[in-house]
Amino acid sequence: MSASISRDPLIDILKALACALIVWHHLAFYGPMSDVAWPLFPGLFAWLYSDARMAVQVFLVLGGYLSAAHLAPQGRARFESVQQQLARRFTRLVVPYAVALVVALLAAAVVRPWLDHSSVPTEPRLSQLLAHALLLQNIVGEESLSAGVWYVAIDFQLFLMATLLFAGVRAVRVLGEHREALVAQSLVVLGMVASLLAFNRQPALDMWGVYFWGSYGMGMVVYWAVRSRRTGWWLAGLAALVGLALVQDFRPRIAVALLTALGLAWALRYPLAWRSHAAVAWLQPWGQMSYSVFLVHFPVCLLVNALVHSLWPQAVLPNVLGMPTAFVLSLAAGRLLYRWVEKPTPTWHQGLRWQAGLVGTGLLVVRADAWM
């Protein structure tokens, strides 16, 4: 992504807030600290448990926005090599992802002997490790090694779909530049409508990118809308199409995606109201490292859960305080992963090494557990 787009303060702020909600959703969802603390704040924990996960829709909309900025800012492909785009994206996703999964495997191995809880992952299998290394775990039905890693596979699928769409339209040589952009943008919108009216209504498809293309496409439309002379028409059409899909089958997650898209468009068109706020400078760095925080927070929370449960299994106050402690430590671990792994431009060879390291670590964990 170009620096001016990917480092826009608004993008980073939304990433930071959405990431925080996902971490707290997992803190509420995976015990045992939340099991003990729940009676003290039942309403808050119920919301975090069931509704905070919809912050994923913010990431989907932002992902579409950034993909349009990178792949087709005028609506037509501006990249030369499909293979290069996909290899670069896969590498940037997989290197920090594999490092975080190695940490997750080690954390689970440490706590498994002394924390008997459903949130602790079972011993990994070779097929499970290989599926995670190739981002195929949900497609082939393998149990996840860490919370939220399904999203990484979906992100790559969506980027793959967008790249192939723009490259495919460009391959039709008879189209001029204007028609190429019009056809590509029309296909994005048609795919969005198909997803909202059909694919997204089939829960069995939630391991495929087509299930999420509706929200992803909204982000693409927002990118083109805010740079068009007809912004109002773009956004009115978007609201009408998504509104019709919600009338047919109301889904809160799609309503959240629409509100995110329209709010993003408004804030980008009228930025002066928020850019000078002090919270912008404070949240922006956390948004920049949100992917790393998202990847590494589960093993950190697992370790804190295990420690608190072993020392104060039924004491309410230590379990309540343990949750914000896990959140802060997740931010710290995410910052380290961002600075040491994600921020330096990863190479294809690093990706292969860490994929091999992920599989090798998993096999060593299994062997170590067998010896104990």
Secondary structure, DSSP 8 states (H G I E B T S, - for coil): --HHHHT-HHHHHHHHHHHHHHHHHHHHHS-SHHHHHGGGSHHHHHHHHHTGGGGHHHHHHHHHHHHHHHH-TTSS---S-HHHHHHHHHHHHHHHHHHHHHHHHHHHHHHTTT---TTS-----HHHHHHHHTT-TTTTT---SSTTTHHHHHHHHHHHHHHHHHHHHHT-TTS-HHHHHHHHHHHHHHHHHHHHHTGGG-GGGTTSGGGTHHHHHHHHHHHHHHTSTTHHHHHHHHHHHHHHHHHHS--HHHHHHHHHHHHHHHHHHSGGGTTT-HHHHHHHHHHHTHHHHHHHHHHHHHHHHHHHHHH-SS-HHHHHHHHHHHHHHHHHHHHHHIIIIISS---HHHHHHHHHHHHHHHHHHHHHHHH-
